[in-house]
Amino acid sequence: LGNGLLINEGASWKQQRKQLQPVFHAKRIEAYFETMIQYTNRMLEGWHDGKALCIHQSMTELTMQIVSKTLYDADVNEGADTIGAAIEYINGIGGRQIRWRFMPPHWMPFPALIKVRAAIKQLDTLLMGIIEERRTSDDDTGDLLSMLLLAQDDEGVCMTDRQVRDEVVTLFIAGHETTSNALTWAWVLLAQHPAVEAKLHAELDAVLGGAPPTMADLKRLPYLDMVLKEAMRLYPPAWSLNTRQPTEDIVVGGSTIPKGSLIFIVPYISHRDPRYFDQPEAFIPERWTPEFEKALPRYAYFPFGGGPRVCIGNSFALMEARLIVATIAGRYRLALAPDAHIEIDPVVTLRPRGSVPMNLRLRTPMPQPTTGVL
């Protein structure tokens, strides 16, 4: 990740965040609507009734394609697949390192670390080439990379090539890994709760009538929002957030936490607190009424973190997840394969362990009743 927004801290991070904020302006995010729909429909061209697939793999590939296009215009840059593969490999090794008893320095001659260093070198060569080409051409292709290259601090100074590289890698991982996990868990929960799935299908049929969703349609799909909020409550993609350090001794719940201690904040646990969530282990999208949300204490629910370091791309992720679910569920039911065994894999993000086999069931949207006038 280098020193991207996720890793940096202090005054340097504040300046970084300020530079990046315009990149995620609402109008800019909405401009990627068509890209999200286009790539989802392109995926569905290869789907058919009865097809068996691993839904986690499908969602990972889809979100990677979307973030590649929106981040650095992958359709016009050679090596886009290689960049994605290199980042996926590095990310996978990082997840496995969490389970190791110690974190070895990257220079040690372990086979896995040798491959990581090679992947990072390959990644840097490709990305630096793209950045240099963009600097030379000075073209704004409408992607996030163009915005990063144009971003300036208060003194009018642009990012260095290395800063841009670090942000691209950070946004690539954050922009597809978490969303693909959120989508996967949503499909698993819908398959396990047919009544919820039927209610979602009914809403999609009433609003969309079998047509692709538009930006205006998203405001008319409240139950879809409830489903995604509840899925991220039970399976928050960022299940354990970056550590915090108190600047002075504090007392929490009767326990003293000394100044400088490392504090892990774990939404996976907080989201299951029975003080705030009735039947906390149950999947109940209906709980997410406006009244319920208003009554929730701050940070009882925080799938995107909170405070100054709240996820900068949360609007992008939510729009993407809503569009993908609306598009797919408008045409298919996703049923878990009889031999499916679903377990969590809490590494860097909350992935499913192994494959998530599902079978596609083509469905016909129910026609809406029409009213006549005498």
Buried (B, 14 or more C-beta within 10 A) or exposed (E): BBBBBBEBEEEEBEBBBEBBEEBBEEEBBEEBBEBBBBBBEEBBEEBEEEEEBBBBBBBBBBBBBBBBBBBBBBEEBEBBEBBBBBBBBBBBBBBEBEEEEEEEEEEEEEEBBEEBEEBBEBBBEBBBEBBEEBEEEEEEEBBBBBBBBEBEEEEEEBBEBEBBBBBBBBBBBBBBBBBBBBBBBBBBBBBEBEEBBEBBBEBBBBBBEBEBBBEEBBEEBBBBBBBBBBBBBBBBBBBBBEEEEBEEEEEEEEEEBEEEEEEEBEBBEBBEEEEBBEEBEEBBBEBBEEEBEEEEEEEBBBBBBBEEBEBBBBBBBBBBBBBBBBBBBBBBBBBBBEEBEBEBEBBBBBBBEEBBBBBBEEBEBEEEEEEEEE
